[in-house]
Amino acid sequence: MKTISLAVLVSFLVVSGWALASQSGEQKERPSKMQEMMKHGKDGEHMDSMMRMMKMMDQCSEMMESHQDHSERAKESHNK
């Protein structure tokens, strides 16, 4: 029984390792979005896209702060 379970465990580990190795190979072949952006396009396009991303990040942080403030006010009014 021990030898069967050991054989199953070893085969599972080998298959898992093979799957992880093939995934990492695929990831190395495909460039990331940021790498693609840097390779293609003009400098002005890069700056424009970076500014849009920064603006979106600012909007997200403002929304999160607004939500936290709203939650705190609701909690205070609920406690009164």
PyMOL Python script that loads the backbone (N, CA, C, O; Angstrom):
from pymol import cmd

cmd.read_pdbstr("""\
ATOM      1  N   MET A   1       0.826  -1.198   0.000  1.00  0.00           N
ATOM      2  CA  MET A   1       0.000   0.000   0.000  1.00  0.00           C
ATOM      3  C   MET A   1       0.868   1.260   0.000  1.00  0.00           C
ATOM      4  O   MET A   1       0.570   2.233  -0.693  1.00  0.00           O
ATOM      5  N   LYS A   2       1.956   1.227   0.795  1.00  0.00           N
ATOM      6  CA  LYS A   2       2.844   2.380   0.847  1.00  0.00           C
ATOM      7  C   LYS A   2       3.510   2.623  -0.499  1.00  0.00           C
ATOM      8  O   LYS A   2       3.674   3.772  -0.908  1.00  0.00           O
ATOM      9  N   THR A   3       3.890   1.567  -1.185  1.00  0.00           N
ATOM     10  CA  THR A   3       4.567   1.745  -2.469  1.00  0.00           C
ATOM     11  C   THR A   3       3.610   2.331  -3.517  1.00  0.00           C
ATOM     12  O   THR A   3       4.018   3.135  -4.355  1.00  0.00           O
ATOM     13  N   ILE A   4       2.351   1.926  -3.463  1.00  0.00           N
ATOM     14  CA  ILE A   4       1.371   2.461  -4.408  1.00  0.00           C
ATOM     15  C   ILE A   4       1.150   3.947  -4.150  1.00  0.00           C
ATOM     16  O   ILE A   4       1.146   4.752  -5.081  1.00  0.00           O
ATOM     17  N   SER A   5       0.966   4.306  -2.885  1.00  0.00           N
ATOM     18  CA  SER A   5       0.744   5.714  -2.571  1.00  0.00           C
ATOM     19  C   SER A   5       1.984   6.542  -2.896  1.00  0.00           C
ATOM     20  O   SER A   5       1.863   7.684  -3.340  1.00  0.00           O
ATOM     21  N   LEU A   6       3.161   5.990  -2.682  1.00  0.00           N
ATOM     22  CA  LEU A   6       4.400   6.683  -3.016  1.00  0.00           C
ATOM     23  C   LEU A   6       4.515   6.883  -4.526  1.00  0.00           C
ATOM     24  O   LEU A   6       4.918   7.951  -4.988  1.00  0.00           O
ATOM     25  N   ALA A   7       4.163   5.863  -5.282  1.00  0.00           N
ATOM     26  CA  ALA A   7       4.221   5.968  -6.747  1.00  0.00           C
ATOM     27  C   ALA A   7       3.234   7.016  -7.249  1.00  0.00           C
ATOM     28  O   ALA A   7       3.554   7.781  -8.158  1.00  0.00           O
ATOM     29  N   VAL A   8       2.047   7.057  -6.670  1.00  0.00           N
ATOM     30  CA  VAL A   8       1.046   8.043  -7.061  1.00  0.00           C
ATOM     31  C   VAL A   8       1.534   9.449  -6.711  1.00  0.00           C
ATOM     32  O   VAL A   8       1.388  10.376  -7.507  1.00  0.00           O
ATOM     33  N   LEU A   9       2.103   9.601  -5.538  1.00  0.00           N
ATOM     34  CA  LEU A   9       2.609  10.906  -5.115  1.00  0.00           C
ATOM     35  C   LEU A   9       3.731  11.390  -6.029  1.00  0.00           C
ATOM     36  O   LEU A   9       3.740  12.550  -6.440  1.00  0.00           O
ATOM     37  N   VAL A  10       4.662  10.521  -6.343  1.00  0.00           N
ATOM     38  CA  VAL A  10       5.780  10.893  -7.209  1.00  0.00           C
ATOM     39  C   VAL A  10       5.281  11.259  -8.601  1.00  0.00           C
ATOM     40  O   VAL A  10       5.734  12.246  -9.181  1.00  0.00           O
ATOM     41  N   SER A  11       4.355  10.476  -9.141  1.00  0.00           N
ATOM     42  CA  SER A  11       3.841  10.789 -10.482  1.00  0.00           C
ATOM     43  C   SER A  11       3.081  12.115 -10.470  1.00  0.00           C
ATOM     44  O   SER A  11       3.171  12.884 -11.427  1.00  0.00           O
ATOM     45  N   PHE A  12       2.334  12.392  -9.397  1.00  0.00           N
ATOM     46  CA  PHE A  12       1.631  13.670  -9.287  1.00  0.00           C
ATOM     47  C   PHE A  12       2.619  14.829  -9.252  1.00  0.00           C
ATOM     48  O   PHE A  12       2.406  15.844  -9.914  1.00  0.00           O
ATOM     49  N   LEU A  13       3.691  14.687  -8.490  1.00  0.00           N
ATOM     50  CA  LEU A  13       4.696  15.743  -8.407  1.00  0.00           C
ATOM     51  C   LEU A  13       5.393  15.966  -9.740  1.00  0.00           C
ATOM     52  O   LEU A  13       5.690  17.104 -10.104  1.00  0.00           O
ATOM     53  N   VAL A  14       5.655  14.895 -10.466  1.00  0.00           N
ATOM     54  CA  VAL A  14       6.308  15.022 -11.773  1.00  0.00           C
ATOM     55  C   VAL A  14       5.388  15.750 -12.750  1.00  0.00           C
ATOM     56  O   VAL A  14       5.829  16.643 -13.474  1.00  0.00           O
ATOM     57  N   VAL A  15       4.121  15.373 -12.772  1.00  0.00           N
ATOM     58  CA  VAL A  15       3.172  16.028 -13.677  1.00  0.00           C
ATOM     59  C   VAL A  15       2.994  17.496 -13.295  1.00  0.00           C
ATOM     60  O   VAL A  15       2.928  18.354 -14.175  1.00  0.00           O
ATOM     61  N   SER A  16       2.917  17.798 -12.009  1.00  0.00           N
ATOM     62  CA  SER A  16       2.778  19.190 -11.566  1.00  0.00           C
ATOM     63  C   SER A  16       3.998  20.009 -11.962  1.00  0.00           C
ATOM     64  O   SER A  16       3.864  21.136 -12.439  1.00  0.00           O
ATOM     65  N   GLY A  17       5.169  19.457 -11.770  1.00  0.00           N
ATOM     66  CA  GLY A  17       6.396  20.159 -12.150  1.00  0.00           C
ATOM     67  C   GLY A  17       6.462  20.410 -13.638  1.00  0.00           C
ATOM     68  O   GLY A  17       6.886  21.480 -14.073  1.00  0.00           O
ATOM     69  N   TRP A  18       6.048  19.439 -14.419  1.00  0.00           N
ATOM     70  CA  TRP A  18       6.034  19.596 -15.866  1.00  0.00           C
ATOM     71  C   TRP A  18       5.057  20.698 -16.280  1.00  0.00           C
ATOM     72  O   TRP A  18       5.364  21.502 -17.159  1.00  0.00           O
ATOM     73  N   ALA A  19       3.895  20.735 -15.655  1.00  0.00           N
ATOM     74  CA  ALA A  19       2.902  21.759 -15.980  1.00  0.00           C
ATOM     75  C   ALA A  19       3.421  23.149 -15.627  1.00  0.00           C
ATOM     76  O   ALA A  19       3.251  24.086 -16.407  1.00  0.00           O
ATOM     77  N   LEU A  20       4.051  23.295 -14.465  1.00  0.00           N
ATOM     78  CA  LEU A  20       4.600  24.599 -14.072  1.00  0.00           C
ATOM     79  C   LEU A  20       5.721  25.030 -15.015  1.00  0.00           C
ATOM     80  O   LEU A  20       5.819  26.205 -15.367  1.00  0.00           O
ATOM     81  N   ALA A  21       6.556  24.094 -15.419  1.00  0.00           N
ATOM     82  CA  ALA A  21       7.656  24.431 -16.324  1.00  0.00           C
ATOM     83  C   ALA A  21       7.127  24.883 -17.675  1.00  0.00           C
ATOM     84  O   ALA A  21       7.664  25.821 -18.265  1.00  0.00           O
ATOM     85  N   SER A  22       6.094  24.239 -18.167  1.00  0.00           N
ATOM     86  CA  SER A  22       5.549  24.643 -19.462  1.00  0.00           C
ATOM     87  C   SER A  22       4.873  26.008 -19.361  1.00  0.00           C
ATOM     88  O   SER A  22       4.934  26.793 -20.308  1.00  0.00           O
ATOM     89  N   GLN A  23       4.231  26.304 -18.231  1.00  0.00           N
ATOM     90  CA  GLN A  23       3.609  27.617 -18.049  1.00  0.00           C
ATOM     91  C   GLN A  23       4.654  28.719 -18.026  1.00  0.00           C
ATOM     92  O   GLN A  23       4.466  29.762 -18.651  1.00  0.00           O
ATOM     93  N   SER A  24       5.741  28.503 -17.319  1.00  0.00           N
ATOM     94  CA  SER A  24       6.770  29.542 -17.245  1.00  0.00           C
ATOM     95  C   SER A  24       7.423  29.742 -18.602  1.00  0.00           C
ATOM     96  O   SER A  24       7.818  30.858 -18.937  1.00  0.00           O
ATOM     97  N   GLY A  25       7.543  28.687 -19.381  1.00  0.00           N
ATOM     98  CA  GLY A  25       8.079  28.821 -20.730  1.00  0.00           C
ATOM     99  C   GLY A  25       7.165  29.645 -21.610  1.00  0.00           C
ATOM    100  O   GLY A  25       7.640  30.459 -22.402  1.00  0.00           O
ATOM    101  N   GLU A  26       5.867  29.452 -21.487  1.00  0.00           N
ATOM    102  CA  GLU A  26       4.907  30.234 -22.266  1.00  0.00           C
ATOM    103  C   GLU A  26       4.943  31.697 -21.856  1.00  0.00           C
ATOM    104  O   GLU A  26       4.829  32.580 -22.707  1.00  0.00           O
ATOM    105  N   GLN A  27       5.100  31.965 -20.568  1.00  0.00           N
ATOM    106  CA  GLN A  27       5.137  33.345 -20.104  1.00  0.00           C
ATOM    107  C   GLN A  27       6.380  34.059 -20.606  1.00  0.00           C
ATOM    108  O   GLN A  27       6.327  35.254 -20.895  1.00  0.00           O
ATOM    109  N   LYS A  28       7.492  33.355 -20.715  1.00  0.00           N
ATOM    110  CA  LYS A  28       8.715  33.979 -21.214  1.00  0.00           C
ATOM    111  C   LYS A  28       8.600  34.299 -22.693  1.00  0.00           C
ATOM    112  O   LYS A  28       9.191  35.267 -23.171  1.00  0.00           O
ATOM    113  N   GLU A  29       7.830  33.478 -23.430  1.00  0.00           N
ATOM    114  CA  GLU A  29       7.678  33.713 -24.860  1.00  0.00           C
ATOM    115  C   GLU A  29       6.801  34.933 -25.130  1.00  0.00           C
ATOM    116  O   GLU A  29       7.046  35.669 -26.086  1.00  0.00           O
ATOM    117  N   ARG A  30       5.784  35.155 -24.299  1.00  0.00           N
ATOM    118  CA  ARG A  30       4.870  36.274 -24.493  1.00  0.00           C
ATOM    119  C   ARG A  30       5.352  37.489 -23.711  1.00  0.00           C
ATOM    120  O   ARG A  30       5.545  37.401 -22.498  1.00  0.00           O
ATOM    121  N   PRO A  31       5.550  38.616 -24.380  1.00  0.00           N
ATOM    122  CA  PRO A  31       5.924  39.820 -23.629  1.00  0.00           C
ATOM    123  C   PRO A  31       4.720  40.365 -22.868  1.00  0.00           C
ATOM    124  O   PRO A  31       3.574  40.168 -23.274  1.00  0.00           O
ATOM    125  N   SER A  32       4.989  41.040 -21.778  1.00  0.00           N
ATOM    126  CA  SER A  32       3.908  41.621 -20.990  1.00  0.00           C
ATOM    127  C   SER A  32       3.337  42.834 -21.710  1.00  0.00           C
ATOM    128  O   SER A  32       3.927  43.336 -22.667  1.00  0.00           O
ATOM    129  N   LYS A  33       2.184  43.300 -21.243  1.00  0.00           N
ATOM    130  CA  LYS A  33       1.539  44.472 -21.849  1.00  0.00           C
ATOM    131  C   LYS A  33       2.460  45.686 -21.784  1.00  0.00           C
ATOM    132  O   LYS A  33       2.562  46.451 -22.743  1.00  0.00           O
ATOM    133  N   MET A  34       3.125  45.855 -20.648  1.00  0.00           N
ATOM    134  CA  MET A  34       4.005  47.009 -20.493  1.00  0.00           C
ATOM    135  C   MET A  34       5.183  46.924 -21.464  1.00  0.00           C
ATOM    136  O   MET A  34       5.587  47.937 -22.035  1.00  0.00           O
ATOM    137  N   GLN A  35       5.736  45.724 -21.656  1.00  0.00           N
ATOM    138  CA  GLN A  35       6.840  45.566 -22.594  1.00  0.00           C
ATOM    139  C   GLN A  35       6.388  45.855 -24.023  1.00  0.00           C
ATOM    140  O   GLN A  35       7.113  46.486 -24.792  1.00  0.00           O
ATOM    141  N   GLU A  36       5.186  45.389 -24.376  1.00  0.00           N
ATOM    142  CA  GLU A  36       4.655  45.666 -25.705  1.00  0.00           C
ATOM    143  C   GLU A  36       4.479  47.165 -25.907  1.00  0.00           C
ATOM    144  O   GLU A  36       4.805  47.706 -26.964  1.00  0.00           O
ATOM    145  N   MET A  37       3.964  47.820 -24.885  1.00  0.00           N
ATOM    146  CA  MET A  37       3.732  49.251 -24.969  1.00  0.00           C
ATOM    147  C   MET A  37       5.050  49.992 -25.186  1.00  0.00           C
ATOM    148  O   MET A  37       5.108  50.955 -25.950  1.00  0.00           O
ATOM    149  N   MET A  38       6.089  49.547 -24.520  1.00  0.00           N
ATOM    150  CA  MET A  38       7.370  50.222 -24.632  1.00  0.00           C
ATOM    151  C   MET A  38       8.026  49.963 -25.994  1.00  0.00           C
ATOM    152  O   MET A  38       8.744  50.823 -26.503  1.00  0.00           O
ATOM    153  N   LYS A  39       7.787  48.788 -26.586  1.00  0.00           N
ATOM    154  CA  LYS A  39       8.386  48.467 -27.876  1.00  0.00           C
ATOM    155  C   LYS A  39       7.707  49.213 -29.018  1.00  0.00           C
ATOM    156  O   LYS A  39       8.373  49.716 -29.923  1.00  0.00           O
ATOM    157  N   HIS A  40       6.388  49.280 -28.970  1.00  0.00           N
ATOM    158  CA  HIS A  40       5.630  49.855 -30.077  1.00  0.00           C
ATOM    159  C   HIS A  40       5.209  51.280 -29.748  1.00  0.00           C
ATOM    160  O   HIS A  40       5.088  51.666 -28.585  1.00  0.00           O
ATOM    161  N   GLY A  41       4.994  52.038 -30.795  1.00  0.00           N
ATOM    162  CA  GLY A  41       4.465  53.382 -30.588  1.00  0.00           C
ATOM    163  C   GLY A  41       5.559  54.421 -30.436  1.00  0.00           C
ATOM    164  O   GLY A  41       6.752  54.119 -30.423  1.00  0.00           O
ATOM    165  N   LYS A  42       5.106  55.639 -30.321  1.00  0.00           N
ATOM    166  CA  LYS A  42       6.014  56.781 -30.202  1.00  0.00           C
ATOM    167  C   LYS A  42       6.089  57.218 -28.745  1.00  0.00           C
ATOM    168  O   LYS A  42       5.277  56.807 -27.917  1.00  0.00           O
ATOM    169  N   ASP A  43       7.065  58.048 -28.450  1.00  0.00           N
ATOM    170  CA  ASP A  43       7.236  58.524 -27.075  1.00  0.00           C
ATOM    171  C   ASP A  43       6.008  59.273 -26.577  1.00  0.00           C
ATOM    172  O   ASP A  43       5.634  59.130 -25.413  1.00  0.00           O
ATOM    173  N   GLY A  44       5.385  60.055 -27.419  1.00  0.00           N
ATOM    174  CA  GLY A  44       4.199  60.803 -27.024  1.00  0.00           C
ATOM    175  C   GLY A  44       3.059  59.877 -26.638  1.00  0.00           C
ATOM    176  O   GLY A  44       2.299  60.165 -25.713  1.00  0.00           O
ATOM    177  N   GLU A  45       2.942  58.757 -27.355  1.00  0.00           N
ATOM    178  CA  GLU A  45       1.892  57.785 -27.028  1.00  0.00           C
ATOM    179  C   GLU A  45       2.141  57.165 -25.658  1.00  0.00           C
ATOM    180  O   GLU A  45       1.204  56.937 -24.893  1.00  0.00           O
ATOM    181  N   HIS A  46       3.402  56.896 -25.355  1.00  0.00           N
ATOM    182  CA  HIS A  46       3.746  56.317 -24.050  1.00  0.00           C
ATOM    183  C   HIS A  46       3.377  57.276 -22.922  1.00  0.00           C
ATOM    184  O   HIS A  46       2.798  56.876 -21.912  1.00  0.00           O
ATOM    185  N   MET A  47       3.720  58.536 -23.111  1.00  0.00           N
ATOM    186  CA  MET A  47       3.415  59.521 -22.079  1.00  0.00           C
ATOM    187  C   MET A  47       1.911  59.663 -21.893  1.00  0.00           C
ATOM    188  O   MET A  47       1.424  59.775 -20.768  1.00  0.00           O
ATOM    189  N   ASP A  48       1.179  59.658 -23.003  1.00  0.00           N
ATOM    190  CA  ASP A  48      -0.268  59.789 -22.940  1.00  0.00           C
ATOM    191  C   ASP A  48      -0.889  58.614 -22.188  1.00  0.00           C
ATOM    192  O   ASP A  48      -1.749  58.806 -21.329  1.00  0.00           O
ATOM    193  N   SER A  49      -0.454  57.409 -22.511  1.00  0.00           N
ATOM    194  CA  SER A  49      -1.024  56.241 -21.831  1.00  0.00           C
ATOM    195  C   SER A  49      -0.629  56.207 -20.353  1.00  0.00           C
ATOM    196  O   SER A  49      -1.428  55.805 -19.508  1.00  0.00           O
ATOM    197  N   MET A  50       0.584  56.623 -20.042  1.00  0.00           N
ATOM    198  CA  MET A  50       1.002  56.652 -18.640  1.00  0.00           C
ATOM    199  C   MET A  50       0.198  57.692 -17.866  1.00  0.00           C
ATOM    200  O   MET A  50      -0.179  57.457 -16.718  1.00  0.00           O
ATOM    201  N   MET A  51      -0.065  58.833 -18.487  1.00  0.00           N
ATOM    202  CA  MET A  51      -0.864  59.860 -17.815  1.00  0.00           C
ATOM    203  C   MET A  51      -2.287  59.372 -17.569  1.00  0.00           C
ATOM    204  O   MET A  51      -2.867  59.644 -16.518  1.00  0.00           O
ATOM    205  N   ARG A  52      -2.851  58.648 -18.542  1.00  0.00           N
ATOM    206  CA  ARG A  52      -4.200  58.109 -18.355  1.00  0.00           C
ATOM    207  C   ARG A  52      -4.234  57.101 -17.215  1.00  0.00           C
ATOM    208  O   ARG A  52      -5.170  57.084 -16.415  1.00  0.00           O
ATOM    209  N   MET A  53      -3.193  56.251 -17.147  1.00  0.00           N
ATOM    210  CA  MET A  53      -3.140  55.273 -16.056  1.00  0.00           C
ATOM    211  C   MET A  53      -3.023  55.966 -14.706  1.00  0.00           C
ATOM    212  O   MET A  53      -3.675  55.565 -13.742  1.00  0.00           O
ATOM    213  N   MET A  54      -2.205  56.995 -14.635  1.00  0.00           N
ATOM    214  CA  MET A  54      -2.040  57.716 -13.376  1.00  0.00           C
ATOM    215  C   MET A  54      -3.339  58.405 -12.974  1.00  0.00           C
ATOM    216  O   MET A  54      -3.693  58.431 -11.795  1.00  0.00           O
ATOM    217  N   LYS A  55      -4.050  58.962 -13.956  1.00  0.00           N
ATOM    218  CA  LYS A  55      -5.317  59.616 -13.674  1.00  0.00           C
ATOM    219  C   LYS A  55      -6.334  58.603 -13.142  1.00  0.00           C
ATOM    220  O   LYS A  55      -7.078  58.891 -12.204  1.00  0.00           O
ATOM    221  N   MET A  56      -6.355  57.415 -13.753  1.00  0.00           N
ATOM    222  CA  MET A  56      -7.269  56.369 -13.276  1.00  0.00           C
ATOM    223  C   MET A  56      -6.929  55.935 -11.855  1.00  0.00           C
ATOM    224  O   MET A  56      -7.825  55.708 -11.043  1.00  0.00           O
ATOM    225  N   MET A  57      -5.636  55.821 -11.551  1.00  0.00           N
ATOM    226  CA  MET A  57      -5.226  55.443 -10.197  1.00  0.00           C
ATOM    227  C   MET A  57      -5.642  56.500  -9.187  1.00  0.00           C
ATOM    228  O   MET A  57      -6.093  56.171  -8.090  1.00  0.00           O
ATOM    229  N   ASP A  58      -5.492  57.781  -9.555  1.00  0.00           N
ATOM    230  CA  ASP A  58      -5.926  58.863  -8.671  1.00  0.00           C
ATOM    231  C   ASP A  58      -7.430  58.801  -8.430  1.00  0.00           C
ATOM    232  O   ASP A  58      -7.893  58.975  -7.302  1.00  0.00           O
ATOM    233  N   GLN A  59      -8.190  58.552  -9.501  1.00  0.00           N
ATOM    234  CA  GLN A  59      -9.640  58.457  -9.353  1.00  0.00           C
ATOM    235  C   GLN A  59     -10.022  57.300  -8.434  1.00  0.00           C
ATOM    236  O   GLN A  59     -10.930  57.432  -7.613  1.00  0.00           O
ATOM    237  N   CYS A  60      -9.338  56.179  -8.568  1.00  0.00           N
ATOM    238  CA  CYS A  60      -9.628  55.027  -7.707  1.00  0.00           C
ATOM    239  C   CYS A  60      -9.337  55.343  -6.245  1.00  0.00           C
ATOM    240  O   CYS A  60     -10.127  55.007  -5.362  1.00  0.00           O
ATOM    241  N   SER A  61      -8.203  55.988  -5.992  1.00  0.00           N
ATOM    242  CA  SER A  61      -7.869  56.299  -4.600  1.00  0.00           C
ATOM    243  C   SER A  61      -8.863  57.301  -4.019  1.00  0.00           C
ATOM    244  O   SER A  61      -9.230  57.203  -2.848  1.00  0.00           O
ATOM    245  N   GLU A  62      -9.304  58.272  -4.838  1.00  0.00           N
ATOM    246  CA  GLU A  62     -10.308  59.230  -4.357  1.00  0.00           C
ATOM    247  C   GLU A  62     -11.620  58.522  -4.033  1.00  0.00           C
ATOM    248  O   GLU A  62     -12.265  58.830  -3.031  1.00  0.00           O
ATOM    249  N   MET A  63     -12.012  57.576  -4.881  1.00  0.00           N
ATOM    250  CA  MET A  63     -13.253  56.841  -4.628  1.00  0.00           C
ATOM    251  C   MET A  63     -13.143  56.022  -3.345  1.00  0.00           C
ATOM    252  O   MET A  63     -14.097  55.946  -2.571  1.00  0.00           O
ATOM    253  N   MET A  64     -11.984  55.411  -3.121  1.00  0.00           N
ATOM    254  CA  MET A  64     -11.803  54.614  -1.909  1.00  0.00           C
ATOM    255  C   MET A  64     -11.850  55.493  -0.667  1.00  0.00           C
ATOM    256  O   MET A  64     -12.458  55.118   0.336  1.00  0.00           O
ATOM    257  N   GLU A  65     -11.208  56.665  -0.727  1.00  0.00           N
ATOM    258  CA  GLU A  65     -11.240  57.585   0.411  1.00  0.00           C
ATOM    259  C   GLU A  65     -12.658  58.066   0.671  1.00  0.00           C
ATOM    260  O   GLU A  65     -13.086  58.160   1.821  1.00  0.00           O
ATOM    261  N   SER A  66     -13.382  58.368  -0.392  1.00  0.00           N
ATOM    262  CA  SER A  66     -14.765  58.821  -0.258  1.00  0.00           C
ATOM    263  C   SER A  66     -15.624  57.743   0.395  1.00  0.00           C
ATOM    264  O   SER A  66     -16.469  58.032   1.242  1.00  0.00           O
ATOM    265  N   HIS A  67     -15.394  56.509  -0.009  1.00  0.00           N
ATOM    266  CA  HIS A  67     -16.161  55.394   0.553  1.00  0.00           C
ATOM    267  C   HIS A  67     -15.847  55.217   2.040  1.00  0.00           C
ATOM    268  O   HIS A  67     -16.743  54.967   2.847  1.00  0.00           O
ATOM    269  N   GLN A  68     -14.567  55.351   2.392  1.00  0.00           N
ATOM    270  CA  GLN A  68     -14.185  55.216   3.796  1.00  0.00           C
ATOM    271  C   GLN A  68     -14.812  56.322   4.632  1.00  0.00           C
ATOM    272  O   GLN A  68     -15.304  56.068   5.732  1.00  0.00           O
ATOM    273  N   ASP A  69     -14.797  57.550   4.116  1.00  0.00           N
ATOM    274  CA  ASP A  69     -15.414  58.661   4.842  1.00  0.00           C
ATOM    275  C   ASP A  69     -16.903  58.420   5.023  1.00  0.00           C
ATOM    276  O   ASP A  69     -17.451  58.648   6.102  1.00  0.00           O
ATOM    277  N   HIS A  70     -17.546  57.963   3.979  1.00  0.00           N
ATOM    278  CA  HIS A  70     -18.984  57.686   4.039  1.00  0.00           C
ATOM    279  C   HIS A  70     -19.281  56.578   5.060  1.00  0.00           C
ATOM    280  O   HIS A  70     -20.252  56.659   5.812  1.00  0.00           O
ATOM    281  N   SER A  71     -18.430  55.546   5.074  1.00  0.00           N
ATOM    282  CA  SER A  71     -18.613  54.447   6.028  1.00  0.00           C
ATOM    283  C   SER A  71     -18.461  54.926   7.464  1.00  0.00           C
ATOM    284  O   SER A  71     -19.225  54.535   8.347  1.00  0.00           O
ATOM    285  N   GLU A  72     -17.467  55.777   7.687  1.00  0.00           N
ATOM    286  CA  GLU A  72     -17.242  56.292   9.040  1.00  0.00           C
ATOM    287  C   GLU A  72     -18.414  57.155   9.496  1.00  0.00           C
ATOM    288  O   GLU A  72     -18.844  57.060  10.646  1.00  0.00           O
ATOM    289  N   ARG A  73     -18.935  57.997   8.600  1.00  0.00           N
ATOM    290  CA  ARG A  73     -20.084  58.831   8.959  1.00  0.00           C
ATOM    291  C   ARG A  73     -21.310  57.984   9.255  1.00  0.00           C
ATOM    292  O   ARG A  73     -22.063  58.272  10.185  1.00  0.00           O
ATOM    293  N   ALA A  74     -21.503  56.951   8.470  1.00  0.00           N
ATOM    294  CA  ALA A  74     -22.658  56.065   8.694  1.00  0.00           C
ATOM    295  C   ALA A  74     -22.518  55.345  10.026  1.00  0.00           C
ATOM    296  O   ALA A  74     -23.503  55.160  10.739  1.00  0.00           O
ATOM    297  N   LYS A  75     -21.317  54.943  10.360  1.00  0.00           N
ATOM    298  CA  LYS A  75     -21.086  54.252  11.638  1.00  0.00           C
ATOM    299  C   LYS A  75     -21.350  55.196  12.804  1.00  0.00           C
ATOM    300  O   LYS A  75     -21.968  54.806  13.794  1.00  0.00           O
ATOM    301  N   GLU A  76     -20.876  56.459  12.686  1.00  0.00           N
ATOM    302  CA  GLU A  76     -21.094  57.440  13.748  1.00  0.00           C
ATOM    303  C   GLU A  76     -22.568  57.737  13.936  1.00  0.00           C
ATOM    304  O   GLU A  76     -23.053  57.806  15.065  1.00  0.00           O
ATOM    305  N   SER A  77     -23.279  57.910  12.841  1.00  0.00           N
ATOM    306  CA  SER A  77     -24.711  58.222  12.963  1.00  0.00           C
ATOM    307  C   SER A  77     -25.478  57.015  13.497  1.00  0.00           C
ATOM    308  O   SER A  77     -26.499  57.180  14.165  1.00  0.00           O
ATOM    309  N   HIS A  78     -25.009  55.830  13.215  1.00  0.00           N
ATOM    310  CA  HIS A  78     -25.656  54.617  13.714  1.00  0.00           C
ATOM    311  C   HIS A  78     -25.422  54.462  15.224  1.00  0.00           C
ATOM    312  O   HIS A  78     -26.292  53.973  15.945  1.00  0.00           O
ATOM    313  N   ASN A  79     -24.248  54.880  15.690  1.00  0.00           N
ATOM    314  CA  ASN A  79     -23.904  54.753  17.114  1.00  0.00           C
ATOM    315  C   ASN A  79     -24.659  55.787  17.957  1.00  0.00           C
ATOM    316  O   ASN A  79     -24.833  55.562  19.154  1.00  0.00           O
ATOM    317  N   LYS A  80     -25.106  56.888  17.396  1.00  0.00           N
ATOM    318  CA  LYS A  80     -25.773  57.940  18.170  1.00  0.00           C
ATOM    319  C   LYS A  80     -27.153  57.565  18.498  1.00  0.00           C
ATOM    320  O   LYS A  80     -27.864  58.333  19.146  1.00  0.00           O
TER     321      LYS A  80
END
""", "prot")
cmd.dss("prot")
cmd.show_as("cartoon", "prot")
cmd.util.cbc("prot")
cmd.orient("prot")
